[in-house]
Amino acid sequence: VCVSKNLFIGNEQLTELNIPEGVEEIGQTAFERCLGITKVSFPSTLRKVGADAFFDCTDIMTVDITSLQDYCSIYFGNPGANPFQDYMMNRAFTWMLINGQYLRDMEVLHIPNGTTEVKPNSFAKVDNTGSIIIPASVNKIGAYAFYTSVHSLYTVYIDGHIDDMGEHAFGNCPYIGTIYVNDANPDSIPANAFYNYYHPSNNVTLGVDYNYRNTKLMVPFGAKENYQKTAGWKLFQNIEEMDFTKVAGIKEDASGIVESYTLDGRQATPSTGVIIIERLSDGSTRKILR
């Protein structure tokens, strides 16, 4: 089942757009310039959104999805196909609702295990969370996948080998403080994968190398030299090595924690986006990424 291309171009009477279950494709420019749409609900069956399907739909406030796994299966034809953005990237942020919960209220965006690709444009200009966890099953991150996830994206954790990272995959994400890549033998990435042209909130020019100068890149022990020799990754000026073998991943339950320490032994106040060691009430310890 497909929503035909050009079907509702310029229709300003549409306000809440509920795509019914069973629809697998939205044709190109299907809802272009539908200025009255404020909410879009995607069905679990949707797999493709054509180019410019939501181009210039400037009043969309929320996009409602029932399953992150299903959403990660959608192919967006270009930036204008994604209801979170338009070509000019110049409108207010649109909020993602996942099964009724705002993504902005979650501490972590955890791409579901088993996902093999974060498709192009999929999370571009989504009002994102503090941390993004990309599981080892993912081997491809598409162009503009997380472009302008600006408001609170502080940490990116990539838990495996990426064969292919597209241009501007994390472009204009100026708050990223640390990137963890659990891969000792990286493939090259585009030089602009982490570029910042300007601050998306206030249009201050940051310089294309802003993240490469200010973001810490954490890699496995013995892998620093590999990153310093690999196109794209070698642009990072602050590359450090760490032990990934005991990192348990993102913590979801804070109960039973007695004390928290950073890796260099300093006592830490629990916060997101850092790797810490926790001593639990049963006497055990664990190293986790918050």
C-alpha positions in Angstrom: 0.0 0.0 0.0 1.4 3.4 -1.0 0.4 7.0 -0.5 0.8 8.3 -4.0 3.3 11.0 -5.0 2.1 14.6 -5.2 -1.2 13.5 -3.6 -1.7 16.4 -1.0 0.8 19.1 -2.2 -0.2 22.4 -0.7 -3.2 21.1 1.2 -3.5 23.4 4.2 -6.5 21.6 5.6 -4.6 18.7 7.0 -3.7 19.1 10.6 -3.0 15.7 12.2 -1.7 13.2 9.8 -2.3 9.6 10.9 -0.8 7.2 8.3 -2.7 3.9 8.7 -1.2 0.5 9.4 -0.5 -1.4 6.2 1.0 1.6 4.4 4.5 0.7 3.3 5.5 3.7 1.2 4.8 7.4 1.0 5.5 8.8 -2.5 7.7 11.7 -3.3 6.3 15.2 -2.5 3.1 13.5 -1.2 2.7 16.2 1.6 4.9 19.0 0.3 3.9 22.4 1.6 1.1 21.1 3.7 1.5 23.9 6.1 -1.3 23.0 8.5 0.2 19.6 9.6 1.3 19.8 13.2 1.5 16.0 14.0 2.5 13.0 12.0 1.9 9.4 13.1 3.9 6.6 11.3 2.7 3.0 11.1 4.9 0.1 12.0 4.6 -1.1 8.3 6.2 2.0 6.7 9.5 1.2 4.9 10.1 4.1 2.5 9.4 7.8 2.3 10.0 9.4 -1.1 12.0 12.5 -1.8 10.5 15.8 -0.5 7.5 14.0 0.9 7.4 16.5 3.8 9.3 19.3 2.2 8.3 22.7 3.6 5.9 21.3 6.2 7.2 23.9 8.6 4.6 23.5 11.4 5.1 19.9 12.3 5.5 19.7 16.1 5.6 16.0 16.8 6.2 12.7 15.0 4.7 9.7 16.7 6.2 6.2 16.2 5.3 3.0 18.1 8.6 1.2 17.6 12.1 2.4 17.3 13.0 -0.8 15.6 10.4 -0.2 12.9 11.4 3.4 12.5 15.1 2.4 11.9 13.8 0.3 8.9 12.5 3.4 7.1 14.4 4.7 4.1 14.1 8.4 3.6 14.8 9.5 0.0 16.4 12.9 1.0 16.4 15.4 3.8 13.0 16.7 2.7 11.5 13.2 3.1 12.0 13.4 6.8 9.2 15.3 8.7 11.8 16.5 11.2 13.4 18.9 8.7 13.4 20.7 5.4 16.2 21.3 3.0 17.2 24.6 4.6 17.4 23.1 8.1 16.0 26.5 9.3 12.9 25.7 11.3 12.2 24.9 14.9 12.9 21.4 16.2 10.2 18.7 15.9 9.9 16.3 18.8 9.9 12.5 18.4 7.4 10.5 20.4 8.3 6.8 20.8 5.3 4.8 22.1 4.1 7.9 23.9 7.4 9.0 25.4 9.3 12.0 24.2 12.8 11.1 23.0 14.1 14.3 24.5 13.1 13.1 28.0 15.1 9.9 27.6 18.7 9.8 28.8 19.8 7.4 25.9 18.8 6.8 22.3 19.8 3.1 22.0 19.6 1.9 18.4 18.0 -1.6 18.7 20.3 -4.6 18.7 20.1 -6.4 15.4 19.8 -3.2 13.4 22.4 -3.3 10.6 22.1 0.3 9.3 21.2 3.7 10.6 19.7 5.0 7.4 20.4 8.4 5.8 18.5 11.3 7.3 16.7 9.2 9.8 17.5 11.2 13.0 18.6 14.4 11.4 17.3 17.4 13.4 15.6 15.2 15.9 15.6 16.9 19.3 17.9 14.2 20.7 19.0 12.8 24.0 22.3 12.9 26.0 23.8 9.7 24.6 23.4 7.7 21.5 24.4 4.0 21.6 25.0 2.3 18.3 25.2 -1.5 18.8 27.8 -3.8 17.2 25.2 -5.1 14.7 25.3 -1.7 12.9 27.9 -1.6 10.2 26.6 1.4 8.2 25.7 5.0 9.3 24.1 6.9 6.5 24.6 10.5 5.3 23.1 13.1 7.6 21.9 10.3 9.9 22.2 12.4 13.1 22.8 15.8 11.5 22.0 18.8 13.8 21.1 16.7 16.8 22.2 19.7 18.7 20.3 20.3 21.9 21.7 17.7 24.2 23.8 15.1 22.3 26.9 14.8 24.5 28.1 11.3 23.9 28.3 8.8 21.0 29.1 5.2 21.7 29.8 3.0 18.7 30.1 -0.6 19.8 31.6 -2.2 16.7 33.1 -1.8 13.2 31.6 0.7 10.8 32.1 -0.3 7.2 30.6 2.9 5.8 29.8 6.3 7.4 28.1 8.8 5.2 28.8 12.5 4.8 27.8 14.8 7.6 26.5 11.8 9.6 27.1 13.7 12.8 27.5 17.2 11.3 26.5 20.2 13.3 26.4 18.4 16.6 28.6 20.9 18.6 28.0 19.5 22.1 29.5 16.1 21.5 32.1 15.8 24.2 33.2 12.2 23.8 33.0 9.6 21.1 33.7 6.0 22.1 34.5 3.6 19.2 35.0 -0.1 20.2 36.9 -1.0 17.1 40.6 -1.5 16.9 40.8 -1.4 13.0 38.7 1.4 11.7 37.7 2.0 8.1 38.0 5.6 6.8 35.2 8.0 7.2 34.5 11.3 5.3 36.4 14.3 6.4 33.1 16.1 7.0 31.4 13.3 9.1 31.7 15.4 12.2 32.0 18.9 10.7 30.3 21.9 12.3 29.6 24.8 10.0 27.7 26.9 12.5 25.8 26.5 15.8 22.3 25.5 14.9 20.7 27.4 17.8 22.3 30.8 17.4 24.0 30.7 14.0 27.5 31.4 15.5 30.2 30.1 13.1 32.2 27.4 14.9 34.6 26.3 12.1 34.5 23.0 10.3 37.1 21.5 12.6 35.3 22.4 15.9 34.6 18.8 16.9 37.9 17.6 15.7 39.6 20.1 18.1 37.2 19.8 21.1 35.8 16.3 21.1 37.6 13.4 22.8 37.9 10.2 20.8 38.2 7.1 23.0 39.5 3.9 21.2 40.7 0.4 22.4 44.1 -0.1 23.9 46.7 -0.3 21.1 44.5 1.2 18.5 45.4 4.9 18.8 48.0 4.7 16.0 45.5 3.1 13.7 43.1 6.0 14.1 45.9 8.5 13.7 46.6 6.9 10.3 43.0 6.5 9.1 41.3 9.1 6.9 38.6 11.0 8.7 39.4 9.7 12.2 42.9 11.1 12.1 41.4 14.6 12.2 40.6 14.2 15.9 43.3 16.0 17.9 42.5 14.3 21.2 42.6 10.5 20.8 42.9 8.4 24.0 43.0 4.6 24.6 40.8 2.7 27.1 39.8 -0.8 28.0 36.4 -1.6 26.5 36.3 -5.2 27.7 34.7 -4.4 31.0 32.3 -1.7 29.9 28.8 -3.1 30.5 27.0 -0.5 28.4 24.5 2.1 29.3 23.1 1.8 32.8 19.3 1.6 33.1 18.8 1.1 36.8 20.5 3.2 39.4 19.3 1.3 42.4 22.0 -0.1 44.8 24.7 2.3 43.8 26.8 3.3 46.8 29.6 5.3 45.2 30.7 6.3 41.7 34.3 6.9 40.4 35.8 8.1 37.2 38.4 5.9 35.5 41.2 8.0 37.0 39.9 7.2 40.5 38.1 10.5 41.3 34.7 10.2 43.1 32.0 11.2 40.6 28.5 12.5 40.8 26.4 10.2 38.5 25.9 11.9 35.2 25.4 10.9 31.6 28.0 10.6 28.9 31.0 9.3 31.0 32.5 6.0 31.7 32.6 5.4 35.5 33.2 2.6 38.0 30.3 2.0 40.4 30.5 0.3 43.8 27.2 -1.4 44.6 25.5 -2.2 47.9 26.4 -5.9 47.6 30.1 -5.0 47.5 30.6 -5.6 43.8 31.9 -3.1 41.3 31.2 -2.5 37.7 32.5 -0.3 34.9 29.7 1.2 32.8 29.0 3.9 30.3 26.5 6.4 31.6 
